[in-house]
Amino acid sequence: CAEAVGVRPIVGVELSHGGERAVVLVRDAAGWHSLSRLVTRRHLDPRFALDDALPRCAEGIIALTPSPRLLTALALDVGPDALYGEVVAHADGRTLEAVVEAARRVGRPVVGTHRVMFHTPPRHRLHRVLLAIGQLKLLDEVVPGAPGRDGLPLDLVPEAASLLPPAEAARAFRDVP
């Protein structure tokens, strides 16, 4: 349906564990099977860890991670065309530099993303509400750095995590492919 009108869908998920995350994208049919196995393991395996699971299910996928530690851990086991450092436009400068440096050290390219969670900045409030519900917290407890049910910081993105107009996206990623 989408392809009939010239849209090529990108299929994938964001997996997180232990304060780290990776965007896993499907490249082909084998990738769809790998993605299904990863998501199933994430939900069913209490010992799930991204640095263990991704190399086991790497066929046909592309993984992007903003975690220098995860990028380094996966670099030996995941093919060169299947692992990228993820530079998120609304991340702080220190985080961006760390990802770029880790990618350079392990010989992997970086890719710019925006990690969009809502279409306009006013929807940030809904993001906070949904996060509060998912974490069984009061809305006023959903603040940057607050712990989630697992003790790790909540995944609260800034208001800037909304869709960018093309010109703003070009400015945000002028130094990143």
Backbone as a printed PyTorch tensor [residue, N CA C, xyz], in Angstrom:
tensor([[[  0.8270,  -1.1890,   0.0000],
         [  0.0000,   0.0000,   0.0000],
         [  0.8760,   1.2590,   0.0000]],

        [[  1.7970,   1.3440,   0.9580],
         [  2.6740,   2.5080,   1.0320],
         [  3.5680,   2.5870,  -0.1910]],

        [[  4.1020,   1.4410,  -0.6140],
         [  4.9970,   1.4240,  -1.7610],
         [  4.2830,   1.8170,  -3.0520]],

        [[  2.9720,   1.5780,  -3.1180],
         [  2.1970,   1.9380,  -4.3020],
         [  2.1760,   3.4450,  -4.5150]],

        [[  2.3460,   4.2230,  -3.4620],
         [  2.3560,   5.6800,  -3.5710],
         [  3.7630,   6.2540,  -3.3920]],

        [[  4.7840,   5.3830,  -3.4990],
         [  6.1640,   5.8530,  -3.4550],
         [  6.7710,   5.9920,  -2.0770]],

        [[  6.1380,   5.4210,  -1.0650],
         [  6.6810,   5.4900,   0.2930],
         [  7.2820,   4.1360,   0.6380]],

        [[  8.5430,   4.1260,   1.0170],
         [  9.1840,   2.8780,   1.4310],
         [  9.2270,   2.8750,   2.9590]],

        [[  8.4350,   2.0450,   3.5890],
         [  8.3960,   2.0540,   5.0540],
         [  9.7020,   1.5460,   5.6560]],

        [[ 10.0390,   2.0880,   6.7980],
         [ 11.1920,   1.6220,   7.5610],
         [ 10.6240,   0.8970,   8.7690]],

        [[ 10.9510,  -0.3950,   8.8750],
         [ 10.4240,  -1.2140,   9.9620],
         [ 11.5200,  -1.4020,  11.0020]],

        [[ 11.1800,  -1.1840,  12.2520],
         [ 12.1570,  -1.3740,  13.3130],
         [ 11.5640,  -1.0840,  14.6730]],

        [[ 12.4100,  -1.2240,  15.6800],
         [ 12.0120,  -0.9580,  17.0610],
         [ 13.1670,  -0.2920,  17.7900]],

        [[ 12.8310,   0.3040,  18.9090],
         [ 13.8520,   0.7750,  19.8300],
         [ 13.8550,  -0.2000,  20.9980]],

        [[ 14.9860,  -0.8450,  21.2260],
         [ 15.1360,  -1.7630,  22.3530],
         [ 15.9940,  -1.0960,  23.4010]],

        [[ 15.6080,  -1.2540,  24.6630],
         [ 16.4250,  -0.6830,  25.7350],
         [ 16.5630,  -1.6950,  26.8560]],

        [[ 17.6790,  -1.5700,  27.5480],
         [ 17.9370,  -2.4220,  28.7030],
         [ 19.1320,  -1.8520,  29.4520]],

        [[ 19.0250,  -1.8180,  30.7510],
         [ 20.1360,  -1.3910,  31.5690],
         [ 20.6220,   0.0180,  31.3030]],

        [[ 19.7220,   0.8930,  30.8920],
         [ 20.1010,   2.2780,  30.6320],
         [ 20.6960,   2.5100,  29.2500]],

        [[ 20.7880,   1.4760,  28.4310],
         [ 21.2900,   1.6160,  27.0730],
         [ 20.1720,   1.2900,  26.1020]],

        [[ 20.3110,   1.7920,  24.8670],
         [ 19.2870,   1.5170,  23.8850],
         [ 19.9020,   1.3930,  22.5030]],

        [[ 19.1470,   0.7490,  21.6380],
         [ 19.5320,   0.6200,  20.2400],
         [ 18.2750,   0.6650,  19.3920]],

        [[ 18.3660,   1.3410,  18.2800],
         [ 17.3130,   1.3010,  17.2750],
         [ 17.6990,   0.1690,  16.3380]],

        [[ 16.8040,  -0.7840,  16.1580],
         [ 17.0750,  -1.9440,  15.3050],
         [ 16.1390,  -1.8610,  14.1090]],

        [[ 16.7340,  -1.7420,  12.9250],
         [ 15.9760,  -1.5980,  11.6830],
         [ 16.0970,  -2.8630,  10.8450]],

        [[ 15.0260,  -3.1810,  10.1400],
         [ 14.9720,  -4.3670,   9.2820],
         [ 15.5020,  -4.0060,   7.9040]],

        [[ 16.4070,  -4.8190,   7.4040],
         [ 16.9710,  -4.6210,   6.0700],
         [ 16.2460,  -5.4830,   5.0350]],

        [[ 15.8260,  -6.7050,   5.4380],
         [ 15.2350,  -7.6640,   4.5100],
         [ 14.4270,  -8.7000,   5.2960]],

        [[ 13.9880,  -9.7720,   4.6290],
         [ 13.1680, -10.8040,   5.2900],
         [ 13.9210, -11.4500,   6.4440]],

        [[ 15.2140, -11.6950,   6.2750],
         [ 15.9980, -12.2750,   7.3730],
         [ 16.0250, -11.3140,   8.5570]],

        [[ 16.0650, -10.0290,   8.2700],
         [ 16.0350,  -9.0240,   9.3300],
         [ 14.7250,  -9.0290,  10.0910]],

        [[ 13.6360,  -9.2780,   9.3790],
         [ 12.3340,  -9.3610,  10.0450],
         [ 12.3420, -10.5100,  11.0530]],

        [[ 12.9250, -11.6340,  10.6740],
         [ 13.0180, -12.7780,  11.5990],
         [ 13.9300, -12.4420,  12.7770]],

        [[ 15.0470, -11.7920,  12.5080],
         [ 15.9630, -11.3990,  13.5820],
         [ 15.2820, -10.4320,  14.5390]],

        [[ 14.5700,  -9.4520,  13.9850],
         [ 13.8720,  -8.4770,  14.8260],
         [ 12.8250,  -9.1530,  15.7000]],

        [[ 12.0820, -10.0830,  15.1230],
         [ 11.0670, -10.8110,  15.8950],
         [ 11.7080, -11.5850,  17.0400]],

        [[ 12.8380, -12.2240,  16.7770],
         [ 13.5360, -12.9630,  17.8330],
         [ 14.0390, -12.0170,  18.9260]],

        [[ 14.5730, -10.8670,  18.5320],
         [ 15.0730,  -9.9020,  19.5130],
         [ 13.9600,  -9.3880,  20.4180]],

        [[ 12.8510,  -9.0050,  19.8180],
         [ 11.7300,  -8.4760,  20.6090],
         [ 11.1840,  -9.5530,  21.5470]],

        [[ 11.0710, -10.7680,  21.0500],
         [ 10.5920, -11.8660,  21.8870],
         [ 11.5440, -12.0950,  23.0550]],

        [[ 12.8430, -12.1370,  22.7800],
         [ 13.8280, -12.3300,  23.8560],
         [ 13.7570, -11.1930,  24.8610]],

        [[ 13.5830,  -9.9720,  24.3720],
         [ 13.5260,  -8.8090,  25.2740],
         [ 12.3660,  -8.9510,  26.2550]],

        [[ 11.2560,  -9.4700,  25.7770],
         [ 10.0780,  -9.5970,  26.6290],
         [ 10.0930, -10.8270,  27.5230]],

        [[ 10.7550, -11.8850,  27.0960],
         [ 10.6710, -13.1490,  27.8350],
         [ 11.9110, -13.5270,  28.6350]],

        [[ 13.0690, -13.0150,  28.2660],
         [ 14.3170, -13.4310,  28.9080],
         [ 14.7080, -12.4400,  30.0040]],

        [[ 14.6450, -12.8540,  31.2680],
         [ 14.9910, -11.9330,  32.3570],
         [ 16.4790, -11.5450,  32.3530]],

        [[ 17.2920, -12.3110,  31.6430],
         [ 18.7280, -12.0030,  31.5810],
         [ 19.1010, -11.2760,  30.2870]],

        [[ 18.1100, -10.7850,  29.5540],
         [ 18.3490, -10.1020,  28.2810],
         [ 19.3630,  -8.9750,  28.4600]],

        [[ 20.2900,  -8.9030,  27.5260],
         [ 21.2500,  -7.8010,  27.4670],
         [ 21.4960,  -7.4950,  25.9930]],

        [[ 21.4790,  -6.2370,  25.6430],
         [ 21.6540,  -5.8490,  24.2480],
         [ 22.9800,  -6.3310,  23.6750]],

        [[ 24.0590,  -6.2290,  24.4490],
         [ 25.3640,  -6.6130,  23.9120],
         [ 25.4940,  -8.1130,  23.7010]],

        [[ 24.6270,  -8.9000,  24.3030],
         [ 24.6010, -10.3380,  24.0750],
         [ 23.5960, -10.7040,  22.9750]],

        [[ 22.4300, -10.0780,  22.9860],
         [ 21.3480, -10.4470,  22.0740],
         [ 21.5730,  -9.9730,  20.6350]],

        [[ 22.0700,  -8.7630,  20.4580],
         [ 22.2160,  -8.2400,  19.0920],
         [ 23.1640,  -9.0660,  18.2180]],

        [[ 24.3320,  -9.4910,  18.6990],
         [ 25.1790, -10.3220,  17.8270],
         [ 24.5360, -11.6610,  17.4600]],

        [[ 23.7100, -12.1970,  18.3250],
         [ 23.0510, -13.4780,  18.0550],
         [ 21.9440, -13.3520,  17.0220]],

        [[ 21.4060, -12.1570,  16.8700],
         [ 20.2830, -11.9360,  15.9580],
         [ 20.5990, -10.7790,  15.0060]],

        [[ 21.7850, -10.7790,  14.4260],
         [ 22.2290,  -9.6410,  13.6170],
         [ 21.9400,  -9.7740,  12.1270]],

        [[ 21.5260, -10.9480,  11.6870],
         [ 21.3220, -11.1430,  10.2530],
         [ 20.1750, -10.2740,   9.7390]],

        [[ 20.4670,  -9.4740,   8.7320],
         [ 19.4380,  -8.6880,   8.0800],
         [ 18.9640,  -7.4620,   8.8370]],

        [[ 19.7170,  -7.0330,   9.8570],
         [ 19.3080,  -5.8380,  10.6010],
         [ 20.3940,  -4.7710,  10.5360]],

        [[ 20.0150,  -3.5840,  10.8900],
         [ 20.9260,  -2.4590,  11.0790],
         [ 20.6530,  -1.9430,  12.4830]],

        [[ 21.7040,  -1.7820,  13.2840],
         [ 21.5460,  -1.2890,  14.6540],
         [ 22.2130,   0.0760,  14.7840]],

        [[ 21.5030,   0.9960,  15.4100],
         [ 22.0220,   2.3270,  15.7240],
         [ 22.0310,   2.4590,  17.2330]],

        [[ 23.1270,   2.9150,  17.8180],
         [ 23.1400,   3.1060,  19.2670],
         [ 23.8690,   4.3900,  19.6410]],

        [[ 23.3030,   5.1290,  20.5940],
         [ 23.9790,   6.3180,  21.0990],
         [ 24.8960,   5.9870,  22.2830]],

        [[ 25.0310,   4.7200,  22.6000],
         [ 25.8330,   4.2970,  23.7480],
         [ 27.2560,   3.9670,  23.3130]],

        [[ 28.2450,   4.7520,  23.7340],
         [ 29.6280,   4.4210,  23.3860],
         [ 30.0330,   3.0290,  23.8760]],

        [[ 29.5960,   2.6270,  25.0510],
         [ 29.9550,   1.3170,  25.5850],
         [ 29.3650,   0.2010,  24.7230]],

        [[ 28.0860,   0.3340,  24.3660],
         [ 27.4280,  -0.6910,  23.5530],
         [ 28.0290,  -0.7360,  22.1430]],

        [[ 28.2950,   0.4160,  21.5770],
         [ 28.9050,   0.4750,  20.2540],
         [ 30.2470,  -0.2610,  20.2550]],

        [[ 31.0470,  -0.0240,  21.2630],
         [ 32.3490,  -0.6760,  21.3820],
         [ 32.1890,  -2.1810,  21.5850]],

        [[ 31.2490,  -2.5720,  22.4360],
         [ 31.0390,  -3.9960,  22.7230],
         [ 30.5560,  -4.7610,  21.4930]],

        [[ 29.7480,  -4.1330,  20.6600],
         [ 29.1750,  -4.8150,  19.4970],
         [ 30.0750,  -4.7940,  18.2620]],

        [[ 31.0470,  -3.8920,  18.2380],
         [ 31.8310,  -3.6760,  17.0200],
         [ 32.5400,  -4.9260,  16.5180]],

        [[ 32.9710,  -5.8000,  17.3930],
         [ 33.6810,  -7.0130,  16.9610],
         [ 32.7460,  -8.0950,  16.4370]],

        [[ 31.4920,  -8.0790,  16.8700],
         [ 30.5710,  -9.1700,  16.5650],
         [ 29.4840,  -8.8490,  15.5490]],

        [[ 29.3070,  -7.5770,  15.2120],
         [ 28.2520,  -7.1770,  14.2790],
         [ 28.9150,  -6.6100,  13.0260]],

        [[ 28.4370,  -7.0440,  11.8680],
         [ 29.0450,  -6.6640,  10.5980],
         [ 29.2220,  -5.1690,  10.4220]],

        [[ 30.2080,  -4.7760,   9.6000],
         [ 30.5290,  -3.3580,   9.4330],
         [ 29.4090,  -2.5270,   8.8220]],

        [[ 28.5190,  -3.1540,   8.0720],
         [ 27.4180,  -2.3970,   7.4630],
         [ 26.1310,  -2.5050,   8.2800]],

        [[ 26.2380,  -3.0410,   9.4950],
         [ 25.0400,  -3.2720,  10.3030],
         [ 25.0700,  -2.5670,  11.6590]],

        [[ 26.1100,  -1.7700,  11.9380],
         [ 26.2150,  -1.1080,  13.2320],
         [ 26.7150,   0.3150,  13.0460]],

        [[ 25.9790,   1.2620,  13.6280],
         [ 26.3050,   2.6830,  13.5030],
         [ 26.2080,   3.3520,  14.8610]],

        [[ 27.0480,   4.3570,  15.0760],
         [ 26.8740,   5.2240,  16.2340],
         [ 25.7140,   6.1590,  15.9320]],

        [[ 24.8500,   6.3620,  16.9020],
         [ 23.6790,   7.2240,  16.6930],
         [ 23.9030,   8.5600,  17.3870]],

        [[ 23.9200,   9.6120,  16.5990],
         [ 24.0480,  10.9650,  17.1180],
         [ 22.6500,  11.5740,  17.1160]],

        [[ 22.1090,  11.8270,  18.2930],
         [ 20.7500,  12.3530,  18.4350],
         [ 20.8160,  13.8780,  18.5200]],

        [[ 20.0880,  14.5460,  17.6550],
         [ 20.1770,  16.0040,  17.5240],
         [ 19.9480,  16.7460,  18.8350]],

        [[ 19.0370,  16.2950,  19.6640],
         [ 18.7400,  17.0450,  20.8820],
         [ 19.5240,  16.5610,  22.0960]],

        [[ 20.5500,  15.7200,  21.8810],
         [ 21.4150,  15.2770,  22.9820],
         [ 22.4140,  16.3890,  23.3150]],

        [[ 22.9760,  16.3410,  24.5180],
         [ 23.9530,  17.3610,  24.8980],
         [ 25.2770,  17.1240,  24.1640]],

        [[ 26.0750,  18.1660,  24.0610],
         [ 27.3320,  18.1170,  23.3100],
         [ 28.3000,  17.0610,  23.7920]],

        [[ 28.3920,  16.8560,  25.1030],
         [ 29.3080,  15.8540,  25.6510],
         [ 28.9250,  14.4500,  25.1990]],

        [[ 27.6300,  14.1590,  25.1800],
         [ 27.1400,  12.8600,  24.7250],
         [ 27.4290,  12.6670,  23.2400]],

        [[ 27.1960,  13.6920,  22.4520],
         [ 27.4690,  13.6180,  21.0090],
         [ 28.9480,  13.3270,  20.7590]],

        [[ 29.8100,  14.0400,  21.4430],
         [ 31.2530,  13.8490,  21.2670],
         [ 31.6720,  12.4370,  21.6470]],

        [[ 31.1010,  11.9030,  22.7230],
         [ 31.4620,  10.5530,  23.1710],
         [ 31.0780,   9.4990,  22.1360]],

        [[ 29.9080,   9.6590,  21.5160],
         [ 29.4700,   8.6990,  20.4940],
         [ 30.3730,   8.7950,  19.2660]],

        [[ 30.6620,   9.9920,  18.8210],
         [ 31.5160,  10.1810,  17.6450],
         [ 32.9090,   9.6110,  17.9130]],

        [[ 33.4480,   9.8430,  19.0910],
         [ 34.7840,   9.3270,  19.4350],
         [ 34.7800,   7.8000,  19.4920]],

        [[ 33.7690,   7.2120,  20.1110],
         [ 33.6890,   5.7400,  20.1770],
         [ 33.5700,   5.1520,  18.7740]],

        [[ 32.7570,   5.7520,  17.9250],
         [ 32.5900,   5.2640,  16.5520],
         [ 33.9130,   5.3570,  15.7910]],

        [[ 34.6370,   6.4430,  15.9770],
         [ 35.9370,   6.5940,  15.3210],
         [ 36.9090,   5.5150,  15.8010]],

        [[ 36.9340,   5.2710,  17.1100],
         [ 37.8400,   4.2660,  17.6810],
         [ 37.5970,   2.8690,  17.1280]],

        [[ 36.3270,   2.4980,  16.9340],
         [ 36.0100,   1.1390,  16.4680],
         [ 35.7550,   1.0810,  14.9560]],

        [[ 35.9860,   2.1860,  14.2630],
         [ 35.8690,   2.1980,  12.8090],
         [ 34.4550,   2.0630,  12.2890]],

        [[ 33.5040,   2.6450,  12.9980],
         [ 32.1020,   2.6010,  12.5550],
         [ 31.6340,   3.9990,  12.2040]],

        [[ 30.7420,   4.1010,  11.2200],
         [ 30.1940,   5.4190,  10.8810],
         [ 29.1540,   5.8560,  11.9120]],

        [[ 28.8500,   7.1430,  11.8700],
         [ 27.7720,   7.6650,  12.7030],
         [ 26.6310,   8.1000,  11.8000]],

        [[ 25.4520,   8.1010,  12.3610],
         [ 24.2640,   8.5300,  11.6340],
         [ 23.5010,   9.4960,  12.5310]],

        [[ 22.9770,  10.5460,  11.9440],
         [ 22.2040,  11.5160,  12.7100],
         [ 20.7370,  11.1210,  12.7560]],

        [[ 20.1740,  11.1590,  13.9550],
         [ 18.7360,  10.9080,  14.1210],
         [ 18.1650,  12.0070,  14.9980]],

        [[ 16.8660,  11.9940,  15.1230],
         [ 16.2440,  13.0000,  15.9870],
         [ 15.4550,  12.3680,  17.1280]],

        [[ 15.2870,  11.0710,  17.1100],
         [ 14.5350,  10.3640,  18.1480],
         [ 13.2130,  11.0790,  18.4450]],

        [[ 12.3990,  11.1570,  17.4360],
         [ 11.1110,  11.8400,  17.5230],
         [ 10.1360,  11.0060,  18.3520]],

        [[  9.5090,  11.6390,  19.3280],
         [  8.5240,  10.9600,  20.1690],
         [  7.1290,  11.5520,  20.0350]],

        [[  7.0300,  12.7130,  19.3840],
         [  5.7360,  13.3650,  19.1820],
         [  5.8720,  14.3220,  18.0080]],

        [[  4.7480,  14.6800,  17.3960],
         [  4.8180,  15.4720,  16.1710],
         [  5.0200,  16.9660,  16.4030]],

        [[  4.5610,  17.5130,  17.5250],
         [  4.7630,  18.9320,  17.8300],
         [  5.1780,  19.0680,  19.2980]],

        [[  5.9280,  20.1180,  19.6350],
         [  6.3720,  20.2890,  21.0250],
         [  5.2550,  20.2550,  22.0800]],

        [[  4.0500,  20.7900,  21.8070],
         [  3.0090,  20.7080,  22.8370],
         [  2.6250,  19.2710,  23.2280]],

        [[  2.9480,  18.2930,  22.3780],
         [  2.6270,  16.8950,  22.7150],
         [  3.5960,  16.3140,  23.7460]],

        [[  4.5880,  17.0970,  24.1500],
         [  5.5190,  16.6430,  25.1820],
         [  4.7630,  16.2960,  26.4670]],

        [[  3.7250,  17.0430,  26.7710],
         [  2.9400,  16.7590,  27.9770],
         [  2.3260,  15.3580,  27.9060]],

        [[  1.8020,  14.9760,  26.7410],
         [  1.2440,  13.6370,  26.5750],
         [  2.3420,  12.5860,  26.7670]],

        [[  3.5310,  12.8510,  26.2500],
         [  4.6740,  11.9490,  26.4510],
         [  4.9180,  11.7410,  27.9520]],

        [[  4.8940,  12.8210,  28.7100],
         [  5.0900,  12.7190,  30.1640],
         [  3.9720,  11.9130,  30.8200]],

        [[  2.7250,  12.1410,  30.3970],
         [  1.5850,  11.4060,  30.9490],
         [  1.7260,   9.9130,  30.6670]],

        [[  2.0400,   9.5670,  29.4360],
         [  2.1900,   8.1450,  29.0790],
         [  3.3620,   7.5080,  29.8260]],

        [[  4.4280,   8.2530,  30.0030],
         [  5.5690,   7.7460,  30.7660],
         [  5.1770,   7.5310,  32.2310]],

        [[  4.4150,   8.4570,  32.7900],
         [  3.9490,   8.3140,  34.1750],
         [  3.0790,   7.0690,  34.3210]],

        [[  2.1850,   6.8480,  33.3910],
         [  1.3230,   5.6700,  33.4350],
         [  2.1580,   4.3950,  33.3470]],

        [[  3.0670,   4.3580,  32.3900],
         [  3.9030,   3.1770,  32.1960],
         [  4.8210,   2.8820,  33.3670]],

        [[  5.1770,   3.9190,  34.1150],
         [  6.0950,   3.7540,  35.2460],
         [  5.3840,   3.7560,  36.5990]],

        [[  4.0380,   3.8370,  36.5590],
         [  3.2410,   3.8720,  37.7880],
         [  3.6740,   5.0170,  38.7020]],

        [[  3.7980,   6.2010,  38.1160],
         [  4.2440,   7.3840,  38.8470],
         [  3.2040,   8.4930,  38.7130]],

        [[  3.2620,   9.4410,  39.6480],
         [  2.4770,  10.6500,  39.5260],
         [  3.1400,  11.5330,  38.4820]],

        [[  2.3510,  12.3750,  37.8320],
         [  2.8820,  13.2180,  36.7770],
         [  4.0010,  14.1270,  37.2940]],

        [[  3.8640,  14.6560,  38.5080],
         [  4.9120,  15.5470,  39.0110],
         [  6.1990,  14.8060,  39.3870]],

        [[  6.1780,  13.4690,  39.3340],
         [  7.3850,  12.6680,  39.5720],
         [  8.1490,  12.3750,  38.2780]],

        [[  7.5430,  12.7310,  37.1550],
         [  8.1740,  12.4860,  35.8500],
         [  8.9590,  13.7410,  35.4670]],

        [[ 10.2030,  13.7710,  35.9470],
         [ 11.1070,  14.8910,  35.6970],
         [ 12.4560,  14.3230,  35.2380]],

        [[ 13.2790,  15.1310,  34.5490],
         [ 14.5760,  14.6230,  34.1010],
         [ 15.3940,  14.0350,  35.2490]],

        [[ 15.9270,  12.8570,  35.0250],
         [ 16.7790,  12.2020,  36.0150],
         [ 16.0550,  11.3920,  37.0650]],

        [[ 14.7180,  11.4930,  37.1260],
         [ 13.9620,  10.7350,  38.1260],
         [ 14.0840,   9.2410,  37.8430]],

        [[ 14.1480,   8.4280,  38.8960],
         [ 14.2640,   6.9780,  38.6730],
         [ 12.9390,   6.3610,  38.2270]],

        [[ 13.0490,   5.3550,  37.3700],
         [ 11.8890,   4.5790,  36.9510],
         [ 11.6920,   3.4050,  37.8850]],

        [[ 10.7610,   2.5320,  37.5460],
         [ 10.4980,   1.3500,  38.3740],
         [ 11.7100,   0.4500,  38.5170]],

        [[ 12.5900,   0.4720,  37.5070],
         [ 13.7800,  -0.3780,  37.5450],
         [ 14.9650,   0.2980,  38.2210]],

        [[ 14.7610,   1.5150,  38.7290],
         [ 15.8300,   2.2370,  39.3950],
         [ 16.6880,   3.0680,  38.4490]],

        [[ 16.5440,   2.8580,  37.1580],
         [ 17.3020,   3.6260,  36.1740],
         [ 16.5520,   4.9160,  35.8490]],

        [[ 17.2620,   5.9340,  35.3590],
         [ 16.5710,   7.1880,  35.0260],
         [ 15.4690,   6.9740,  33.9960]],

        [[ 14.3700,   7.7020,  34.1720],
         [ 13.2670,   7.6450,  33.2120],
         [ 13.7370,   8.0810,  31.8300]],

        [[ 13.1380,   7.5410,  30.8100],
         [ 13.4630,   7.8970,  29.4380],
         [ 12.6040,   9.0830,  29.0130]],

        [[ 12.7960,  10.1950,  29.7040],
         [ 12.0390,  11.4120,  29.4240],
         [ 12.8080,  12.2360,  28.4000]],

        [[ 12.2530,  12.3680,  27.2140],
         [ 12.9120,  13.1400,  26.1680],
         [ 12.4940,  14.6060,  26.2790]],

        [[ 13.3110,  15.5230,  25.7610],
         [ 12.9700,  16.9480,  25.8330],
         [ 11.8800,  17.3300,  24.8400]],

        [[ 11.3320,  18.5270,  25.0270],
         [ 10.3280,  19.0230,  24.0850],
         [ 10.8650,  19.0840,  22.6680]],

        [[ 12.1700,  19.1840,  22.5260],
         [ 12.7950,  19.2600,  21.2040],
         [ 12.6900,  17.9500,  20.4300]],

        [[ 12.1750,  16.8880,  21.0460],
         [ 12.0780,  15.5810,  20.3810],
         [ 10.8240,  15.4770,  19.5200]],

        [[ 10.5070,  16.5700,  18.8390],
         [  9.3680,  16.5630,  17.9180],
         [  9.8980,  16.6610,  16.4880]],

        [[  9.0200,  16.4230,  15.5240],
         [  9.4230,  16.4930,  14.1180],
         [ 10.0410,  17.8510,  13.8040]],

        [[ 11.0800,  17.8230,  12.9890],
         [ 11.7450,  19.0510,  12.5770],
         [ 11.3900,  19.3790,  11.1330]],

        [[ 11.2030,  20.6480,  10.8340],
         [ 11.0930,  21.0340,   9.4260],
         [ 12.4230,  20.7190,   8.7300]],

        [[ 12.4160,  20.4650,   7.4140],
         [ 13.6390,  20.0740,   6.7120],
         [ 14.8360,  21.0060,   6.9360]],

        [[ 14.6200,  22.3090,   6.9350],
         [ 15.7380,  23.2490,   7.1110],
         [ 16.3620,  23.1140,   8.4980]],

        [[ 15.5330,  22.9380,   9.5230],
         [ 16.0640,  22.7490,  10.8800],
         [ 16.8130,  21.4290,  11.0040]],

        [[ 16.3070,  20.3900,  10.3710],
         [ 16.9890,  19.0910,  10.4000],
         [ 18.3540,  19.2110,   9.7310]],

        [[ 18.4310,  19.9160,   8.6270],
         [ 19.7100,  20.1060,   7.9310],
         [ 20.6980,  20.8430,   8.8250]],

        [[ 20.2330,  21.8650,   9.5470],
         [ 21.1160,  22.5900,  10.4720],
         [ 21.5620,  21.6970,  11.6200]],

        [[ 20.6400,  20.9010,  12.1730],
         [ 20.9630,  20.0450,  13.3130],
         [ 22.0210,  19.0160,  12.9620]],

        [[ 22.0510,  18.5780,  11.7110],
         [ 22.9650,  17.5170,  11.3040],
         [ 24.0170,  17.9620,  10.3030]],

        [[ 24.3430,  19.2360,  10.2930],
         [ 25.2990,  19.7190,   9.2900],
         [ 26.6600,  19.0390,   9.4170]],

        [[ 27.0340,  18.5600,  10.6210],
         [ 28.3310,  17.9160,  10.8090],
         [ 28.2290,  16.3910,  10.8580]],

        [[ 27.0270,  15.8410,  10.6290],
         [ 26.7940,  14.4050,  10.7370],
         [ 26.1340,  13.9160,   9.4480]],

        [[ 26.5440,  12.7320,   8.9520],
         [ 25.9050,  12.2420,   7.7170],
         [ 24.4300,  11.9630,   7.9110]]])
